[in-house]
Amino acid sequence: MKNTTTDIQHVNDSFFHKIFDSPENARDFLDRILPAGLKKQLDLAHIEIGDTKYISNEFKKGFSDIVVRTGLKTKKGQNLPVDIYFLLEHKTEGRVEVLIQVLKYMVFEWEKDYNNGKPPRLIIPVVFYHGAEEWKVPRAFADQFEVDDEIKPYLLDYRYILFDTNSWDFRDESNHELKKNVFLFTAMVLMKAACKNDQGAIREIFRFWHQRGFTDNKDIVLFFMRYISQTQDIKQDQLKEILHKTKIDGGDIMPTLAQQFREEFREEFMETLAPQLREEGMKKKAKETALRMLNRGFDLNTIIDMTGLTKSEIEALASQSTFH
């Protein structure tokens, strides 16, 4: 069973940063999605990942962002500083707040440049969307205003580049170069699969790993398996079966994954309950934890050991959960 909406957002934020905090992954992604004319002028051979932690948190809830710093070559031979501002949107549908969040980043950076006596840098916004619904946010800032075209020239405006996993066909031959980066390609497919519980895509990724000999990277495979478990309605025994059918040995992977989840549940359980003195509150949290463990496929004895609940209490929870 998937985590709660808040948990899923946290999982996706962490996953997104793990992928795109790598200059290599950011470069390969940009090489795939940028318009040819723009890509030709950017110096993607030299990029670095910038810091966005200082940006106001007012619009940060539900978003995750990364900035890629590079340069752009002008006709006069100048190399102008460029920020490619990535914004991850993982709600079920796109929101107009995306336009405001991008604008806030632009203003913050331009203010810094002004205060340092520098010309304003070029900023290219990129929105990475992997929600379930159709993306309906205007691609140009001024298009959110329902006014005549005669008025729009007087309005603030910018455009962003959209990568929408709904419209991305990972099976298409155009992804040939992207597939050379197995880590990045896997991450993009799994983010696409996450919003629609697409277990067929997971099977294809496992076969892809087998073909590329990727399964020797146990730590990385475990990292992706963890993301799958956290974002898909899929139990550990189902994952193990899929691994087996795609000729991947889950003998080392699944026990380690189960151990990680046990440790995660234990840590969360103890940290949350430590300040709580009321027995009623402790019992409620124990049942919530037991229910989540049931839906993850943990055995009865492990749940009893972790939560302190009785066998009959856990069996009663099992009859109410998605476990059956």
C-alpha positions, 0 to 999 in steps of 0.5 A: 500500500502507498504511503499517505499523500504527505509521505509520498510528497516527501518520498518524491522530493528525496528521490528527485534530489537524489537523481538531479543533484548529480550533474551527470544526470542533470546534463543527460536529462537536459540533453533529452528535453531541451529544444535543439536551438537552445541546447546548441547555445548552452555550455552543458559540458560545464554545469554545477548544481546550485542551492535553492534552500534560501527561497521563501517556503510560502509556495514550497509545499508540494514542490521540489526544486533544483537549479543547474548553473551553466553558461550561454555563448552569444554571437559576440563570443560572450559567456553569459551565466544561465540558471536552468531552474527545475521545479518538480510538480507531483500533485495530481494535477498542475497548479497555477502556483507553479508560475508564481514559484518560478517567478519568485526564483527569478526575482530572488536571483535578479535581486542578488545580481543587482545588489552585487552590481552584476547584470541579471542572469538568464533564467530558463525554467523547466517544470518536471510534472509526474501527476496523474491528471492532464497538465493544464497550467498555461505555458506562458505566464501572461496566458493565465490572464483572460485578456485580449492580445492587445493587452498582453504585451504590457503584462509580465511574461515568460515561458517554461519548458515542460516535461510531462511524464504522461506524454513521454513514451519511454519505449520510443526510439528517441530515448536511445541515448538516454538509456545509456544512463541506466540510473536516470532512465530508470528513475524517470520511468519509475516516476512516470509509473508512480502516479498511475500505479503502472506495474507493467512499466516496473516489469519492463524496467526489471527486464531492462536491468537484466539486459544491461547487467544492471542488477550487479549494482545491489545498492542502487537496485535496492534504492529503486526497489525502495522507491517502488515499494513506497509509491506503488500498491504492491507488496514485497511478495509481489515484487519478489515474484516480478523479479523472478519472472524477469530473471532477476535474483531477489534473494539478496535484495528482498531480505535487505529491503524488508530489513530496511523497512523494519528499521524504518518502522521501528525508528518512526514508532519509537521517536513518535511515541517517546513523548506520548504518555497517554496510553490511548495515544500510544495504542492508536499509533501502534494500530496505525503502524501495524496497519501499515506493516500489514499492507507491506506484507510483514509477518504477524510475529514481526508486527507483534514484536514491533508494536506490542499489540496482541495477535487478536488485535492485529487480526482484527486490523487485518480484516479491515485493511487492504491486506485481504 
